[in-house]
């Protein structure tokens, strides 16, 4: 019976749970930020490369 009472008390105890919840939330936010950064970073890089190519071709145009 002592183990059952101890385990029930342990599961109901919420002290320290907030720190773990914050850690999980921060980890999820970092993961989402990395995915967004990777996706947007590639898209922005592609746009800049395309713009650079247009500028280069426009500057080498001789009428």
C-alpha positions as a LaTeX table, in Angstrom:
\begin{tabular}{lrrr}
\hline
Residue & $x$ (\AA) & $y$ (\AA) & $z$ (\AA) \\
\hline
Unk1 & 0.00 & 0.00 & 0.00 \\
Unk2 & 2.89 & 2.37 & 0.65 \\
Unk3 & 4.01 & 2.22 & $-2.99$ \\
Unk4 & 0.48 & 2.92 & $-4.24$ \\
Unk5 & 0.14 & 5.95 & $-1.94$ \\
Unk6 & 3.60 & 7.22 & $-2.94$ \\
Unk7 & 2.94 & 6.84 & $-6.68$ \\
Unk8 & $-0.44$ & 8.58 & $-6.39$ \\
Unk9 & 1.17 & 11.45 & $-4.48$ \\
Unk10 & 4.00 & 11.64 & $-7.05$ \\
Unk11 & 1.59 & 11.80 & $-9.99$ \\
Unk12 & $-0.55$ & 14.49 & $-8.38$ \\
Unk13 & 2.42 & 16.63 & $-7.36$ \\
Unk14 & 2.76 & 19.53 & $-9.80$ \\
Unk15 & 5.79 & 21.18 & $-8.29$ \\
Unk16 & 8.49 & 21.63 & $-10.91$ \\
Unk17 & 6.18 & 20.73 & $-13.76$ \\
Unk18 & 6.15 & 24.31 & $-14.98$ \\
Unk19 & 9.86 & 24.26 & $-15.77$ \\
Unk20 & 9.51 & 21.07 & $-17.81$ \\
Unk21 & 6.55 & 22.52 & $-19.67$ \\
Unk22 & 8.49 & 25.68 & $-20.48$ \\
Unk23 & 11.43 & 23.61 & $-21.71$ \\
Unk24 & 9.18 & 21.62 & $-24.04$ \\
Unk25 & 7.52 & 24.80 & $-25.31$ \\
Unk26 & 10.87 & 26.45 & $-26.01$ \\
Unk27 & 12.12 & 23.34 & $-27.79$ \\
Unk28 & 9.03 & 23.29 & $-30.00$ \\
Unk29 & 9.38 & 26.99 & $-30.79$ \\
Unk30 & 13.03 & 26.52 & $-31.74$ \\
Unk31 & 12.14 & 23.59 & $-33.99$ \\
Unk32 & 9.43 & 25.60 & $-35.76$ \\
Unk33 & 11.73 & 28.61 & $-36.09$ \\
Unk34 & 14.44 & 26.46 & $-37.68$ \\
Unk35 & 12.02 & 25.00 & $-40.22$ \\
Unk36 & 10.64 & 28.44 & $-41.10$ \\
Unk37 & 14.14 & 29.92 & $-41.31$ \\
Unk38 & 15.31 & 27.11 & $-43.57$ \\
Unk39 & 12.28 & 27.39 & $-45.84$ \\
Unk40 & 12.22 & 31.18 & $-46.06$ \\
Unk41 & 15.99 & 31.36 & $-46.29$ \\
Unk42 & 16.02 & 29.17 & $-49.36$ \\
Unk43 & 13.16 & 31.11 & $-50.97$ \\
Unk44 & 14.83 & 34.47 & $-50.32$ \\
Unk45 & 18.16 & 33.17 & $-51.61$ \\
Unk46 & 16.49 & 31.95 & $-54.79$ \\
Unk47 & 14.81 & 35.34 & $-55.30$ \\
Unk48 & 18.08 & 37.19 & $-54.77$ \\
Unk49 & 19.89 & 34.93 & $-57.21$ \\
Unk50 & 17.22 & 35.54 & $-59.84$ \\
Unk51 & 17.35 & 39.29 & $-59.30$ \\
Unk52 & 21.14 & 39.26 & $-59.49$ \\
Unk53 & 21.03 & 37.38 & $-62.78$ \\
Unk54 & 18.56 & 39.91 & $-64.21$ \\
Unk55 & 20.73 & 42.83 & $-63.13$ \\
Unk56 & 23.81 & 41.22 & $-64.64$ \\
Unk57 & 22.09 & 40.56 & $-67.95$ \\
Unk58 & 20.61 & 44.06 & $-68.00$ \\
Unk59 & 23.95 & 45.69 & $-67.30$ \\
Unk60 & 25.67 & 43.76 & $-70.07$ \\
Unk61 & 22.99 & 44.72 & $-72.60$ \\
Unk62 & 24.31 & 46.97 & $-75.32$ \\
Unk63 & 21.80 & 48.44 & $-77.79$ \\
\hline
\end{tabular}
